[in-house]
Amino acid sequence: MKLQEILPALDAGLILTSGVCLVLGFIFIKRKKISWHKRSMITAAVFAALFLLVYVTRWVLFGSKQFEGEGALRALYFGVLFSHILLAIAIVPLVIITLRRALRSDFSNHKRIARITFPIWLYVAITGWVVYWMLYHL
């Protein structure tokens, strides 16, 4: 198997892992398991950062893959991709601010921004996997 084939699957695994850790972190905080919440959210951020590193590396080495679908499927793909890209750009500073506030023990402000960050981050993780699936498995 070639690197060009491995990297997209690796990226999909990284973003999926980030999303799973994100959901676990949400569950832990709802159950008041603060230390597990912190571990999960830091792990989610690490896997999201690794995803970004692998994605940029893949893009620099191999460029973009063209979507081969047509008609309504093509429109759906580009709709998902467009929303994913916009929110992926927006989520980076939100995650940094959210984590920074938590690590500085500014929990009231952390909680306020986390309510915005969480659903956007989860959407980006899910749509990242959907984009991968549509590009490589449809």
C-alpha positions as CSV (number, residue, x, y, z in Angstrom):
1,M,0.0,0.0,0.0
2,K,1.3,3.5,-0.9
3,L,1.7,6.4,1.4
4,Q,-0.8,8.3,-0.8
5,E,-3.4,5.7,0.1
6,I,-2.4,5.3,3.8
7,L,-2.5,9.0,4.8
8,P,-6.2,9.6,4.0
9,A,-7.2,6.6,6.1
10,L,-4.8,7.7,8.9
11,D,-6.4,11.2,8.8
12,A,-9.9,9.8,9.0
13,G,-8.8,7.7,12.0
14,L,-7.3,10.7,13.7
15,I,-10.4,12.9,13.3
16,L,-12.7,10.1,14.3
17,T,-10.6,9.5,17.5
18,S,-10.7,13.2,18.2
19,G,-14.5,13.1,17.9
20,V,-14.8,10.1,20.1
21,C,-12.7,11.7,22.8
22,L,-14.7,14.9,22.5
23,V,-18.0,13.0,23.1
24,L,-16.4,11.1,26.0
25,G,-15.2,14.4,27.5
26,F,-18.8,15.7,27.3
27,I,-20.1,12.6,29.0
28,F,-17.5,12.9,31.7
29,I,-18.2,16.5,32.5
30,K,-21.9,15.8,32.7
31,R,-21.1,13.0,35.3
32,K,-18.8,15.5,37.2
33,K,-15.7,13.4,36.4
34,I,-13.5,16.4,36.0
35,S,-10.1,14.7,35.7
36,W,-11.4,12.3,33.0
37,H,-13.1,15.2,31.2
38,K,-9.7,17.1,31.2
39,R,-7.9,14.0,29.9
40,S,-10.4,13.4,27.2
41,M,-10.5,17.0,25.9
42,I,-6.7,17.3,25.8
43,T,-6.6,13.9,24.0
44,A,-9.2,15.2,21.5
45,A,-7.1,18.3,20.9
46,V,-4.0,16.3,20.4
47,F,-5.6,14.0,17.9
48,A,-7.2,17.0,16.1
49,A,-3.7,18.6,15.9
50,L,-2.2,15.4,14.5
51,F,-5.0,15.3,12.0
52,L,-4.1,18.8,10.8
53,L,-0.4,17.9,10.6
54,V,-1.1,14.8,8.6
55,Y,-3.7,16.6,6.4
56,V,-1.3,19.4,5.5
57,T,1.6,17.0,4.9
58,R,-0.6,14.9,2.6
59,W,-1.8,18.0,0.8
60,V,1.7,19.3,0.3
61,L,3.0,15.9,-1.0
62,F,0.0,14.8,-3.1
63,G,-2.4,17.7,-3.6
64,S,-6.2,17.4,-3.4
65,K,-8.3,14.5,-4.5
66,Q,-11.1,15.3,-6.9
67,F,-14.6,14.2,-6.0
68,E,-15.9,11.9,-8.8
69,G,-19.6,11.9,-7.9
70,E,-22.2,13.6,-10.1
71,G,-25.6,15.3,-9.8
72,A,-27.2,15.6,-6.4
73,L,-24.4,13.6,-4.7
74,R,-21.9,16.1,-6.0
75,A,-24.0,19.0,-4.6
76,L,-24.3,17.2,-1.3
77,Y,-20.6,16.6,-1.2
78,F,-19.7,20.2,-1.8
79,G,-22.3,21.4,0.7
80,V,-20.8,19.2,3.4
81,L,-17.3,20.2,2.3
82,F,-18.0,23.9,2.3
83,S,-19.6,23.9,5.8
84,H,-16.8,21.7,7.1
85,I,-14.0,24.0,5.8
86,L,-15.6,27.1,7.2
87,L,-16.2,25.7,10.6
88,A,-12.8,23.9,10.7
89,I,-11.2,27.3,10.2
90,A,-13.4,28.8,12.9
91,I,-12.9,26.0,15.4
92,V,-9.1,26.4,15.8
93,P,-9.2,29.7,17.8
94,L,-12.3,28.5,19.7
95,V,-10.5,25.3,20.8
96,I,-7.4,27.2,21.8
97,I,-9.4,29.8,23.8
98,T,-11.6,27.1,25.4
99,L,-8.6,24.9,26.4
100,R,-6.7,27.9,27.6
101,R,-9.5,29.1,29.9
102,A,-9.8,25.6,31.4
103,L,-6.1,25.2,31.9
104,R,-6.1,28.6,33.7
105,S,-9.0,27.5,35.9
106,D,-11.3,30.2,34.5
107,F,-14.1,27.7,34.6
108,S,-17.1,30.1,34.3
109,N,-15.7,31.6,31.0
110,H,-14.5,28.1,29.9
111,K,-18.0,26.8,30.3
112,R,-19.5,29.7,28.4
113,I,-17.3,29.3,25.4
114,A,-17.3,25.5,25.6
115,R,-21.1,25.5,24.9
116,I,-20.2,27.1,21.5
117,T,-17.0,25.2,20.8
118,F,-18.3,21.7,21.5
119,P,-21.1,21.4,18.9
120,I,-18.9,23.1,16.2
121,W,-15.9,20.9,17.0
122,L,-18.2,17.8,16.9
123,Y,-19.7,18.9,13.6
124,V,-16.2,19.4,12.1
125,A,-15.1,15.9,13.3
126,I,-18.2,14.2,11.9
127,T,-18.1,16.0,8.6
128,G,-14.4,15.4,8.3
129,W,-15.1,11.7,8.4
130,V,-18.0,12.1,6.0
131,V,-15.9,14.0,3.5
132,Y,-13.2,11.2,3.7
133,W,-15.9,8.5,3.2
134,M,-17.4,10.3,0.3
135,L,-14.1,10.9,-1.4
136,Y,-12.6,7.5,-0.9
137,H,-15.5,5.0,-0.5
138,L,-18.3,6.2,-2.8
